[in-house]
Amino acid sequence: MAEASRWHLGGTPKHKLHYRKEVEMRTTLQEFLLYLIFLINLCILTFGMVNPHMYYLNKVMSSLFLDTSVHGEERINFKSIRSITDFWKFMEGPLLEGLYWDSWYNNKNLYDLKNSSRIYYENILLGVPRVRQLKVRNNTCKVHSSFQSLMNECYDKYTSENEDLSDFGLKYDTEWKYSAPVINSPWHWGFTGVYRNGGYIFTLSKSKSETLNKFINLRMNSWITRSTRVIFIDFSLYNANVNLFCIIRLVAEFPATGGILTSWQFYPVKLLRYVSYYDYFIASCEITFCIFLIVFTTQEVLKIKEFKSAYFKSSWNWLELLLLVLCFVAVFFNSYYNIQIFLLLGQLLKSTEKYSDFYFLAYWHIYYNNIIAITIFFAWIKIFKFISFNKTMSQLSSTLSRCIKDIVGFAIMFFIIFFAYAQLGFLVFGSQVDDFSTFQNSIFTQFRIVLGDFNFAGIQQASRILGPIYFITFIFFVFFVLLNMFLAIIYNTYSEVKADYSIGRRPDFELGKMIKKSYHNALEKLKLKKPETDEDKKSRKSRDLVEQARREGFDEKEIQSAEQMKKWKERLEKKYYSTEIQDDYQPVTQQEFRDGTTSKYKMRLCECLTK
């Protein structure tokens, strides 16, 4: 009962505390509304970057160059290439047919070609395609002494140190002479290596027949050798109907083990940014984004000056700084990307007889797109900072914050067992099952097993004894035991939080009350709702004080006793001080007076409930 003294004794006067709290709530509400406008602007900006036609352009081009088979041999397309013979069949068949569209389906000439190919009659081939090869030197690996009598040549995997820079073959044309890499060109990350620019390069002709003769000549003179490690086929398209460029790269890697591994990249990008009225609206959103960025940066600088080292103790402040850094990086990427387009686009479009290297621009566009995607992800996460205005959302955040230590301890135990199984799977099945071919693949495969996506037949075929043992024990310990322990931690913590909230031990949702109050006031001013009566205000105030008493630690017995004291005081005041006494009014008895004056702390609690 003595705890009731906390409500009155000492400290700042109550009216000043109430005013300070109200100012703080209004500031928080203004910050939330401002951030909401920023988030809406950012969403419009990011969605404006994505065109629904990008997917369809990607799908059409990938179907044409990846799925089209060689005539008479349905099994050979780019995806199924496994040998050098298959590769040349693709080059002289599906690739050639896909690049050169010089007549209609009825064999009539296309209209207004202007010395360019129209893929699917709608997509202009920009410049001419380029084919590029990288090779490694002989004797870059060491042959064991037992096999030196059988093999005197050894070609290691590709690295920049092992790369062959010397001319080879006929040596009279560019495809037989090494070309130095361009400094600012990005490297390519493939299956078996990271490849730089340069190499042995040739461009295709505007004529389909000349290009075919070129391929035949290269095939007959063995342009692809044992030292070949990768071949790139690069070209770019533009579709004026949807204002989209499509930068295409087909990659054939020749690993040291033999065979061919194929991969591809299709980048539909919008390089001409500001064409329609909607594009200019997106430009205005970009300007607004920069203004918001300046405002938020200024706010954070002022906070750091005010709170100094205490500023960095809050996780939300770290999220603010991360978001600002991402925004500045996105602005830098966007600026650099637009400058490069302004400088290079005109030059790339001038010459139709040369290869137009749009891959550099597409590369920076993809990086900008990735940065802005990460930025908007954390921008949405920041919404949780204002989560306290809603009871349900506050329960979620309280549950996560309360069980974070238990989750960290559980995660350590979980990943010890998880990585042990991953290494076991990699060592036992890695040489035979694609899903376990690398340690990283083993980790991802185990996550897929937990989600129910697995290849048990492949595991069993790789090892008839260890395969089933590995699978059954992994499912038992990870799926049935560990995952259920994780769910139990979350469930128990949520039950505790919900129980605390049910007895009033919860944050005071003042921001939510202010939003609700402002909403009701607006409805009353618009005469869409009846004004609140004095009785309603008194009842609401009483409920709020009861909730506040619960948060302060008073038990239900104390609160009920205080409510009885409140009723007694109201009846006493009504009897001796009110001019309007009801006929059915019951006088205060001695027992009621005795019960009401037994404790000065009850009186103080009652005064709090009536104020």
C-alpha positions as CSV (number, residue, x, y, z in Angstrom):
1,M,0.0,0.0,0.0
2,A,2.9,2.3,0.7
3,E,3.6,2.2,-3.1
4,A,0.8,4.7,-3.6
5,S,3.1,7.4,-2.3
6,R,5.0,7.2,-5.6
7,W,2.1,8.9,-7.3
8,H,2.4,12.2,-5.5
9,L,5.6,12.7,-3.5
10,G,8.4,14.7,-4.9
11,G,9.5,15.3,-8.5
12,T,8.4,17.7,-11.2
13,P,4.9,19.2,-10.8
14,K,2.3,17.1,-12.5
15,H,1.0,19.8,-14.9
16,K,4.6,20.3,-16.2
17,L,5.1,16.5,-16.7
18,H,1.8,16.3,-18.5
19,Y,2.7,19.2,-20.8
20,R,6.2,17.7,-21.5
21,K,4.7,14.3,-22.3
22,E,2.1,15.9,-24.6
23,V,4.8,17.8,-26.5
24,E,6.9,14.6,-26.8
25,M,3.9,12.7,-28.2
26,R,3.1,15.4,-30.7
27,T,6.7,15.5,-31.8
28,T,6.6,11.7,-32.2
29,L,3.4,11.8,-34.2
30,Q,4.8,14.5,-36.5
31,E,8.0,12.4,-37.0
32,F,5.8,9.4,-37.8
33,L,3.7,11.3,-40.3
34,L,6.8,12.8,-42.0
35,Y,8.4,9.4,-42.2
36,L,5.2,7.9,-43.7
37,I,5.3,10.5,-46.5
38,F,9.0,9.7,-47.1
39,L,8.2,6.0,-47.3
40,I,5.3,6.5,-49.7
41,N,7.6,8.6,-51.9
42,L,10.3,6.0,-51.8
43,C,7.8,3.2,-52.8
44,I,6.6,5.3,-55.7
45,L,10.2,5.9,-56.8
46,T,11.2,2.2,-56.6
47,F,8.0,0.9,-58.3
48,G,8.5,3.5,-61.0
49,M,11.9,1.8,-61.8
50,V,10.3,-1.5,-62.6
51,N,8.4,-2.0,-65.8
52,P,6.1,-5.1,-66.1
53,H,7.3,-5.5,-69.7
54,M,10.8,-6.3,-68.3
55,Y,9.8,-9.8,-67.4
56,Y,8.1,-10.5,-70.7
57,L,11.1,-9.2,-72.7
58,N,13.4,-11.4,-70.6
59,K,11.1,-14.4,-71.1
60,V,10.9,-14.0,-74.9
61,M,14.6,-13.5,-75.4
62,S,15.6,-16.4,-73.1
63,S,13.1,-18.7,-74.9
64,L,14.6,-17.7,-78.3
65,F,18.3,-18.1,-77.4
66,L,18.2,-20.8,-74.7
67,D,15.4,-23.2,-75.6
68,T,15.5,-23.2,-79.4
69,S,17.0,-26.5,-80.6
70,V,19.3,-27.4,-83.5
71,H,17.3,-28.5,-86.6
72,G,17.1,-32.2,-86.7
73,E,18.6,-32.7,-83.2
74,E,15.9,-31.7,-80.7
75,R,18.1,-32.4,-77.7
76,I,20.7,-29.8,-78.5
77,N,20.0,-26.2,-77.3
78,F,22.2,-23.8,-75.4
79,K,21.2,-25.2,-72.0
80,S,22.1,-28.8,-73.1
81,I,25.5,-28.1,-74.7
82,R,28.0,-30.6,-73.3
83,S,30.8,-30.7,-76.0
84,I,32.6,-28.5,-78.5
85,T,30.7,-30.1,-81.3
86,D,27.4,-29.2,-79.6
87,F,28.7,-25.6,-79.2
88,W,29.5,-25.1,-82.9
89,K,26.1,-26.6,-83.8
90,F,24.4,-24.0,-81.6
91,M,26.5,-21.2,-83.0
92,E,25.7,-22.1,-86.6
93,G,22.1,-23.0,-85.9
94,P,19.9,-21.4,-83.1
95,L,22.2,-18.4,-82.5
96,L,22.5,-17.5,-86.1
97,E,18.7,-17.9,-86.7
98,G,17.9,-15.9,-83.6
99,L,20.2,-12.9,-84.4
100,Y,19.2,-12.4,-88.1
101,W,15.6,-11.6,-88.9
102,D,15.7,-10.1,-92.4
103,S,12.4,-11.3,-93.7
104,W,8.8,-11.9,-92.7
105,Y,7.3,-15.3,-92.1
106,N,6.1,-15.2,-95.8
107,N,9.7,-14.6,-96.9
108,K,8.9,-10.9,-97.9
109,N,11.6,-8.3,-96.9
110,L,11.1,-6.5,-93.7
111,Y,10.1,-2.8,-93.9
112,D,12.6,0.0,-93.1
113,L,15.4,-2.1,-91.7
114,K,18.0,0.7,-91.9
115,N,20.9,-1.9,-91.9
116,S,19.8,-3.5,-88.6
117,S,18.2,-6.8,-87.5
118,R,14.8,-6.8,-86.0
119,I,14.5,-9.8,-83.6
120,Y,10.9,-10.9,-83.4
121,Y,10.3,-7.9,-85.7
122,E,10.2,-5.5,-82.7
123,N,13.6,-5.5,-81.1
124,I,16.5,-3.7,-82.8
125,L,19.9,-5.4,-82.6
126,L,22.2,-2.6,-81.5
127,G,25.5,-2.7,-83.4
128,V,26.8,-6.2,-84.0
129,P,27.3,-9.1,-81.5
130,R,30.7,-10.0,-80.1
131,V,32.3,-13.3,-79.3
132,R,35.2,-13.4,-76.8
133,Q,37.4,-16.2,-75.6
134,L,39.8,-16.5,-72.6
135,K,42.6,-19.2,-72.6
136,V,45.2,-20.4,-70.1
137,R,48.8,-21.2,-70.8
138,N,50.3,-24.7,-71.1
139,N,52.2,-26.1,-68.1
140,T,50.2,-24.0,-65.6
141,C,49.7,-27.2,-63.5
142,K,52.1,-30.0,-62.6
143,V,51.8,-33.5,-64.0
144,H,52.7,-36.3,-61.6
145,S,55.9,-38.1,-62.5
146,S,54.1,-41.4,-63.1
147,F,52.1,-39.8,-65.9
148,Q,54.6,-37.5,-67.5
149,S,55.4,-40.2,-70.1
150,L,51.7,-40.2,-71.1
151,M,50.9,-36.5,-70.9
152,N,53.2,-33.6,-71.6
153,E,50.6,-30.8,-71.6
154,C,48.7,-29.5,-68.6
155,Y,46.1,-26.7,-68.5
156,D,45.0,-25.5,-65.1
157,K,41.7,-23.7,-64.2
158,Y,41.4,-20.1,-65.2
159,T,43.0,-17.3,-63.1
160,S,44.4,-14.0,-64.2
161,E,47.9,-15.3,-63.5
162,N,47.3,-18.4,-65.7
163,E,45.8,-16.5,-68.6
164,D,47.4,-16.9,-72.0
165,L,48.3,-13.6,-73.6
166,S,50.1,-14.8,-76.7
167,D,48.7,-15.0,-80.2
168,F,47.8,-18.4,-81.6
169,G,46.4,-20.2,-84.7
170,L,46.4,-18.2,-87.9
171,K,47.5,-15.0,-86.1
172,Y,46.4,-12.7,-89.0
173,D,43.0,-11.5,-87.5
174,T,41.7,-10.2,-84.2
175,E,40.2,-13.5,-83.2
176,W,43.7,-15.0,-83.2
177,K,45.4,-12.1,-81.4
178,Y,45.1,-11.2,-77.7
179,S,43.3,-7.9,-76.9
180,A,44.1,-6.2,-73.6
181,P,41.2,-5.8,-71.1
182,V,39.4,-2.4,-70.7
183,I,40.1,-0.9,-67.3
184,N,36.6,0.0,-66.2
185,S,34.9,-3.2,-67.5
186,P,33.5,-5.4,-64.8
187,W,34.7,-9.0,-64.3
188,H,32.4,-12.0,-64.7
189,W,31.8,-14.4,-61.9
190,G,31.2,-17.9,-63.4
191,F,30.9,-21.4,-62.1
192,T,34.5,-22.3,-62.2
193,G,36.3,-18.9,-62.1
194,V,36.2,-15.1,-62.1
195,Y,36.9,-13.9,-65.6
196,R,38.2,-10.5,-66.6
197,N,37.7,-8.5,-69.8
198,G,39.8,-8.8,-72.9
199,G,40.9,-12.0,-74.6
200,Y,40.6,-13.2,-78.2
201,I,37.7,-11.2,-79.7
202,F,35.8,-11.1,-83.0
203,T,32.5,-9.4,-84.0
204,L,29.9,-10.8,-86.2
205,S,28.9,-9.3,-89.6
206,K,25.6,-7.6,-90.6
207,S,25.2,-10.3,-93.1
208,K,23.9,-13.7,-92.0
209,S,25.9,-15.6,-94.7
210,E,29.2,-13.8,-93.9
211,T,28.7,-14.7,-90.2
212,L,28.0,-18.4,-91.1
213,N,31.2,-18.5,-93.1
214,K,33.1,-16.9,-90.2
215,F,31.9,-19.6,-87.9
216,I,32.8,-22.4,-90.3
217,N,36.3,-21.0,-90.8
218,L,36.9,-20.8,-87.0
219,R,35.6,-24.3,-86.5
220,M,37.8,-25.7,-89.3
221,N,40.9,-23.9,-87.9
222,S,40.3,-25.0,-84.3
223,W,39.6,-21.7,-82.7
224,I,38.5,-23.6,-79.6
225,T,41.4,-25.6,-78.1
226,R,42.2,-27.5,-74.9
227,S,43.4,-24.3,-73.3
228,T,40.0,-22.5,-73.8
229,R,38.4,-21.8,-70.5
230,V,35.4,-19.6,-71.4
231,I,33.6,-18.1,-74.3
232,F,31.3,-15.0,-74.0
233,I,28.6,-14.1,-76.6
234,D,27.5,-10.5,-76.0
235,F,24.9,-8.4,-77.8
236,S,22.2,-5.8,-76.9
237,L,18.7,-5.0,-78.1
238,Y,16.3,-2.1,-77.9
239,N,12.5,-2.2,-78.0
240,A,11.0,1.2,-78.7
241,N,7.5,0.1,-78.0
242,V,8.2,-0.3,-74.3
243,N,11.4,1.9,-74.1
244,L,13.5,-1.0,-72.8
245,F,17.1,-2.2,-73.6
246,C,17.9,-5.9,-73.1
247,I,21.6,-6.7,-72.6
248,I,22.3,-10.4,-73.2
249,R,25.3,-12.4,-72.3
250,L,25.6,-16.2,-73.1
251,V,28.5,-17.9,-71.3
252,A,30.1,-21.3,-72.1
253,E,32.7,-22.4,-69.6
254,F,35.2,-25.1,-70.4
255,P,36.4,-26.5,-67.0
256,A,39.7,-28.3,-66.5
257,T,37.7,-31.5,-66.1
258,G,36.4,-31.4,-69.6
259,G,32.9,-30.8,-70.9
260,I,31.0,-27.4,-71.0
261,L,29.0,-25.5,-68.4
262,T,26.6,-23.0,-69.8
263,S,25.1,-19.9,-68.1
264,W,23.4,-16.7,-69.2
265,Q,22.5,-13.2,-68.2
266,F,19.5,-11.2,-69.5
267,Y,19.2,-7.7,-68.2
268,P,16.1,-5.7,-69.3
269,V,16.9,-2.1,-68.3
270,K,15.5,1.3,-68.9
271,L,18.5,3.4,-69.9
272,L,16.4,6.3,-71.3
273,R,14.9,7.4,-68.0
274,Y,12.8,10.5,-68.7
275,V,10.6,10.2,-71.8
276,S,6.9,10.2,-70.7
277,Y,5.0,12.4,-68.2
278,Y,5.1,9.5,-65.7
279,D,8.9,9.5,-66.0
280,Y,9.0,13.2,-65.1
281,F,6.7,12.5,-62.1
282,I,9.3,9.8,-61.0
283,A,12.0,12.5,-61.4
284,S,10.0,14.8,-59.0
285,C,9.9,11.9,-56.5
286,E,13.7,11.6,-56.8
287,I,14.1,15.3,-56.0
288,T,11.7,14.9,-53.0
289,F,13.7,11.9,-51.9
290,C,16.9,14.0,-51.8
291,I,15.1,16.8,-49.8
292,F,13.9,14.2,-47.3
293,L,17.5,12.8,-47.1
294,I,18.8,16.3,-46.2
295,V,16.2,16.8,-43.6
296,F,16.7,13.4,-41.9
297,T,20.5,13.9,-42.0
298,T,20.2,17.3,-40.3
299,Q,17.9,15.8,-37.6
300,E,20.4,13.0,-36.9
301,V,23.3,15.4,-36.7
302,L,21.5,17.5,-34.2
303,K,20.6,14.4,-32.1
304,I,24.2,13.3,-32.1
305,K,25.3,16.8,-30.9
306,E,22.6,16.8,-28.2
307,F,23.0,13.3,-26.8
308,K,26.7,12.6,-27.8
309,S,27.7,9.0,-26.9
310,A,24.3,8.2,-25.5
311,Y,22.9,8.5,-29.0
312,F,24.7,5.3,-30.0
313,K,23.2,3.2,-27.2
314,S,19.9,2.9,-29.0
315,S,19.5,0.2,-31.7
316,W,16.9,2.4,-33.5
317,N,19.5,5.1,-33.9
318,W,21.9,2.6,-35.5
319,L,19.1,1.7,-37.9
320,E,18.6,5.4,-38.7
321,L,22.3,5.7,-39.6
322,L,22.3,2.5,-41.7
323,L,19.3,3.8,-43.6
324,L,21.0,7.2,-44.2
325,V,24.1,5.5,-45.4
326,L,22.1,3.3,-47.8
327,C,20.3,6.4,-49.1
328,F,23.5,8.2,-49.8
329,V,25.0,5.2,-51.6
330,A,21.8,4.9,-53.7
331,V,22.0,8.6,-54.6
332,F,25.7,8.1,-55.5
333,F,25.0,5.1,-57.7
334,N,22.1,6.8,-59.4
335,S,24.1,9.9,-60.1
336,Y,27.1,8.0,-61.5
337,Y,24.8,5.7,-63.5
338,N,23.0,8.7,-65.1
339,I,26.3,10.5,-65.9
340,Q,27.7,7.4,-67.6
341,I,24.5,7.1,-69.7
342,F,24.8,10.7,-70.7
343,L,28.5,10.3,-71.7
344,L,28.3,6.8,-73.3
345,L,24.9,6.3,-74.8
346,G,25.3,8.6,-77.7
347,Q,28.7,7.1,-78.6
348,L,27.4,3.6,-78.4
349,L,24.5,4.3,-80.7
350,K,26.6,6.1,-83.4
351,S,28.3,3.2,-85.0
352,T,26.2,0.3,-86.2
353,E,29.1,-1.7,-87.5
354,K,30.8,-2.1,-84.2
355,Y,29.9,-3.9,-81.0
356,S,28.0,-1.6,-78.6
357,D,29.1,-2.5,-75.0
358,F,26.0,-1.8,-73.0
359,Y,27.0,-4.4,-70.4
360,F,28.8,-1.8,-68.4
361,L,25.7,0.4,-68.1
362,A,23.5,-2.7,-67.3
363,Y,26.0,-3.7,-64.6
364,W,25.7,-0.3,-62.8
365,H,21.9,-0.4,-63.2
366,I,21.7,-3.8,-61.5
367,Y,23.9,-2.5,-58.6
368,Y,21.7,0.6,-58.2
369,N,18.5,-1.6,-58.3
370,N,20.0,-3.9,-55.6
371,I,21.0,-0.9,-53.3
372,I,17.5,0.7,-53.6
373,A,15.9,-2.7,-52.9
374,I,17.9,-3.1,-49.7
375,T,17.2,0.6,-48.8
376,I,13.4,0.2,-49.0
377,F,13.6,-3.1,-47.0
378,F,15.2,-1.3,-44.1
379,A,12.9,1.7,-44.6
380,W,9.9,-0.6,-43.9
381,I,11.7,-2.2,-40.9
382,K,11.9,1.3,-39.4
383,I,8.1,1.3,-39.1
384,F,8.6,-0.9,-36.0
385,K,10.1,2.1,-34.3
386,F,6.6,3.6,-34.0
387,I,5.0,0.3,-33.0
388,S,4.0,1.3,-29.5
389,F,0.8,3.0,-30.7
390,N,-0.9,-0.4,-31.2
391,K,-1.4,-3.2,-28.6
392,T,-1.1,-6.2,-30.9
393,M,2.0,-4.9,-32.6
394,S,3.5,-4.0,-29.2
395,Q,3.0,-7.6,-28.1
396,L,5.0,-8.8,-31.0
397,S,7.9,-6.5,-30.4
398,S,7.9,-7.2,-26.6
399,T,7.9,-11.0,-27.3
400,L,10.9,-10.7,-29.6
401,S,12.9,-8.4,-27.4
402,R,12.1,-10.5,-24.3
403,C,13.2,-13.8,-25.8
404,I,16.2,-12.6,-27.8
405,K,18.7,-14.0,-25.3
406,D,17.0,-17.4,-25.3
407,I,17.0,-17.4,-29.1
408,V,20.7,-16.5,-29.3
409,G,21.5,-19.4,-27.0
410,F,19.3,-21.7,-29.0
411,A,20.8,-20.5,-32.3
412,I,24.3,-21.5,-31.1
413,M,23.2,-25.0,-30.3
414,F,21.2,-25.2,-33.5
415,F,24.0,-24.2,-35.9
416,I,26.5,-26.5,-34.2
417,I,24.3,-29.4,-35.1
418,F,23.3,-27.9,-38.4
419,F,26.9,-27.4,-39.6
420,A,28.0,-30.8,-38.3
421,Y,25.3,-32.4,-40.6
422,A,26.3,-30.1,-43.5
423,Q,29.9,-31.2,-43.3
424,L,28.9,-34.8,-43.0
425,G,26.7,-34.5,-46.1
426,F,29.4,-32.7,-48.1
427,L,32.0,-35.3,-47.4
428,V,29.8,-38.4,-47.9
429,F,27.6,-37.2,-50.9
430,G,29.6,-34.3,-52.4
431,S,31.2,-36.3,-55.2
432,Q,27.9,-37.8,-56.4
433,V,24.9,-35.6,-55.5
434,D,24.7,-32.1,-57.0
435,D,22.9,-30.7,-53.9
436,F,26.0,-31.5,-51.8
437,S,28.7,-30.7,-54.4
438,T,30.0,-27.8,-52.2
439,F,29.8,-27.0,-48.6
440,Q,27.6,-24.0,-49.3
441,N,25.3,-26.2,-51.4
442,S,25.1,-28.6,-48.4
443,I,23.9,-25.8,-46.1
444,F,21.2,-24.6,-48.5
445,T,20.1,-28.2,-49.2
446,Q,19.6,-28.8,-45.5
447,F,17.4,-25.7,-45.3
448,R,15.4,-27.1,-48.2
449,I,15.1,-30.5,-46.4
450,V,13.6,-28.7,-43.4
451,L,11.0,-27.1,-45.7
452,G,10.2,-30.5,-47.2
453,D,12.2,-30.2,-50.5
454,F,14.7,-33.0,-50.8
455,N,16.0,-35.7,-53.0
456,F,16.1,-38.8,-50.9
457,A,16.7,-41.1,-53.8
458,G,19.9,-39.4,-54.7
459,I,21.2,-39.5,-51.1
460,Q,20.3,-43.2,-50.8
461,Q,22.0,-44.0,-54.1
462,A,25.2,-42.2,-53.1
463,S,25.4,-44.2,-49.9
464,R,23.0,-47.0,-49.1
465,I,24.0,-47.1,-45.4
466,L,25.0,-43.6,-44.4
467,G,22.4,-41.9,-46.7
468,P,19.3,-43.1,-44.8
469,I,21.0,-42.7,-41.4
470,Y,22.0,-39.1,-42.2
471,F,18.4,-38.3,-43.5
472,I,16.5,-39.9,-40.6
473,T,18.7,-38.5,-37.8
474,F,18.8,-35.0,-39.4
475,I,15.0,-34.9,-39.7
476,F,14.6,-36.2,-36.1
477,F,17.1,-33.9,-34.3
478,V,16.7,-30.7,-36.5
479,F,13.0,-30.9,-37.5
480,F,11.3,-32.6,-34.6
481,V,13.5,-31.5,-31.7
482,L,15.3,-28.3,-32.4
483,L,12.6,-26.5,-34.4
484,N,10.0,-27.4,-31.9
485,M,12.3,-26.1,-29.1
486,F,12.5,-22.8,-31.1
487,L,8.7,-22.6,-31.4
488,A,8.3,-23.4,-27.7
489,I,10.6,-20.5,-26.7
490,I,8.6,-18.1,-28.8
491,Y,5.2,-19.5,-27.6
492,N,6.2,-19.4,-23.9
493,T,7.5,-15.8,-24.1
494,Y,4.4,-14.7,-26.0
495,S,2.2,-16.3,-23.3
496,E,4.1,-14.4,-20.6
497,V,3.7,-11.1,-22.5
498,K,0.0,-11.7,-23.1
499,A,-0.5,-12.5,-19.5
500,D,1.3,-9.3,-18.4
501,Y,-0.8,-7.3,-20.9
502,S,-4.0,-8.8,-19.5
503,I,-3.3,-7.5,-16.0
504,G,-2.2,-4.1,-17.2
505,R,1.6,-4.5,-17.2
506,R,2.1,-3.0,-20.6
507,P,3.4,0.2,-22.2
508,D,1.2,3.2,-22.2
509,F,0.0,3.6,-25.8
510,E,-0.1,7.4,-25.6
511,L,0.6,7.9,-29.3
512,G,-2.2,5.6,-30.2
513,K,-4.6,7.5,-27.9
514,M,-3.5,10.8,-29.4
515,I,-4.2,9.5,-33.0
516,K,-7.6,8.2,-31.8
517,K,-8.4,11.4,-30.1
518,S,-7.5,13.5,-33.1
519,Y,-9.6,11.2,-35.3
520,H,-12.7,11.6,-33.0
521,N,-12.2,15.3,-32.8
522,A,-12.1,15.6,-36.6
523,L,-15.4,13.5,-36.8
524,E,-17.0,15.7,-34.2
525,K,-16.0,18.9,-36.1
526,L,-17.4,17.4,-39.3
527,K,-20.6,16.5,-37.4
528,L,-20.1,12.9,-38.3
529,K,-20.2,11.9,-34.6
530,K,-22.0,13.1,-31.5
531,P,-19.8,15.0,-29.0
532,E,-18.6,13.0,-26.0
533,T,-20.7,13.6,-22.8
534,D,-19.2,14.4,-19.4
535,E,-20.2,10.9,-18.1
536,D,-18.3,9.3,-21.1
537,K,-15.3,11.4,-20.4
538,K,-15.4,10.6,-16.7
539,S,-15.8,6.9,-17.4
540,R,-12.9,6.9,-19.9
541,K,-10.7,8.8,-17.6
542,S,-11.4,6.3,-14.8
543,R,-10.5,3.4,-17.1
544,D,-7.2,5.0,-18.0
545,L,-6.3,5.6,-14.4
546,V,-7.1,2.0,-13.5
547,E,-4.7,0.9,-16.3
548,Q,-2.1,3.3,-15.1
549,A,-2.4,1.9,-11.6
550,R,-1.9,-1.6,-12.9
551,R,1.3,-0.5,-14.8
552,E,2.6,1.1,-11.6
553,G,2.4,-2.2,-9.8
554,F,-0.9,-2.0,-7.7
555,D,-2.7,-5.3,-7.4
556,E,-6.4,-5.8,-8.1
557,K,-7.4,-5.6,-4.4
558,E,-5.9,-2.2,-4.0
559,I,-7.5,-0.9,-7.2
560,Q,-10.9,-2.2,-6.1
561,S,-10.5,-0.6,-2.7
562,A,-9.6,2.7,-4.3
563,E,-12.6,2.5,-6.6
564,Q,-14.9,2.0,-3.5
565,M,-13.3,5.0,-1.8
566,K,-13.9,7.0,-5.0
567,K,-17.6,6.2,-4.9
568,W,-17.8,7.0,-1.2
569,K,-16.1,10.4,-1.8
570,E,-18.5,11.2,-4.6
571,R,-21.5,10.5,-2.5
572,L,-20.1,12.5,0.5
573,E,-19.5,15.5,-1.8
574,K,-22.9,15.2,-3.4
575,K,-24.6,15.1,0.0
576,Y,-22.9,18.1,1.7
577,Y,-21.8,20.3,-1.2
578,S,-24.3,19.7,-4.1
579,T,-27.4,21.9,-4.4
580,E,-29.2,19.2,-6.4
581,I,-29.8,16.2,-4.2
582,Q,-31.7,13.3,-5.7
583,D,-34.7,11.9,-3.8
584,D,-33.4,8.3,-3.9
585,Y,-30.0,9.3,-2.6
586,Q,-28.8,6.9,0.2
587,P,-26.8,8.7,3.1
588,V,-23.3,7.7,4.0
589,T,-23.3,5.1,6.8
590,Q,-20.8,5.0,9.7
591,Q,-19.4,1.7,8.4
592,E,-18.7,3.3,5.0
593,F,-17.0,6.3,6.7
594,R,-14.9,3.9,8.9
595,D,-13.8,1.8,5.9
596,G,-13.0,4.9,3.9
597,T,-10.7,6.5,6.5
598,T,-8.6,3.6,7.6
599,S,-5.6,4.4,5.4
600,K,-4.2,7.7,4.2
601,Y,-2.7,5.8,1.2
602,K,-6.1,4.8,0.1
603,M,-7.1,8.4,0.1
604,R,-4.1,9.3,-2.0
605,L,-4.9,6.6,-4.5
606,C,-8.5,7.8,-4.6
607,E,-7.5,11.3,-5.3
608,C,-5.4,10.1,-8.2
609,L,-8.5,8.2,-9.6
610,T,-10.7,11.3,-9.3
611,K,-8.2,13.8,-10.8
